[in-house]
């Protein structure tokens, strides 16, 4: 079935109306592999020579499926490496702040604006980046954005002044507005619906790996050879990653809504209750995530009298919970109802969040609670992304851009309100904020499930 654009090889054609508003029957949410079997039967029955001549998009979709099926691990690995290296490039400034402040004779607070400016650009520019991905295609913008980010990072390594470094980071932020939507849209495009959750679990695990492996590795490089070598190393990795994508990534069709303009794409998505509920869920979940990620280290230091050096080896154990949760959530998303999984994960995260920083039961207990929160919180990431990929084939890039925007919006709100909560009532108030964010996310997931049940 044609909807004015390309055929989605992962989502059954009968689930998309001509106006690009998805109709998701109850059996599809409950049993995604059922639809995959129907899709295979339908293609096998209809892809005759005469129909292929009338519908070249079907031939392209089947050829793309065959190319992905021949090497799904390679493509999934490349996308996972992109999230790992891309997020490490953004986050590596944190452990380098003291070195950067000393090198350019600025305060640590001023040096910290290098990270803030990049994150702000990612938040504001992601919807535009998603639109560009829909208009010009996933593959060229993914490769081009990685090249641009590599160039910006290389310029940062050579920066003669703080102003030059700041400008280089801004250029990298512009590239980041394209990388995120392009990666997520590509994952939603190339992998079949019956295993989309699993693949999204691997792709999203790159963010956790950046905290567990990527950022500490760049801190180690800076400690051994200087901060410029950290930037140079990431520039080289980004360039190699762009080359690998150029060699391995299949050519993907542009979105069918690419010619309709930005306003039409936003009208389709913001007029879709399912899309709005998913974006609201993501914002609340990110608020809860930020409250713990940003302030948990300071809670440990204040509560147990730890130094920065002493708390550093503890944090990877907390991040490890998020890594396991992301992977496990992806596996479960292909076997269970994704909305029900969102409800369960966020309800459990809320229950863990309430006592997380309300008291100091002991260092081991606090670290275990932090890892458990990361496990439950991250368990909803892959199911949520799989649901977002199913909203529409017409403006999938735009949808992923809005998801990226709500990611950063939730981080900003969680960080800002979390700091205010600590200032007014201490860390117990921060725990309450974290629990409230997770509970609101669970309620939005319940709304998603109820609407899916009504068809």
Beta strands, then each sheet from edge to edge (+ up, - down):
end
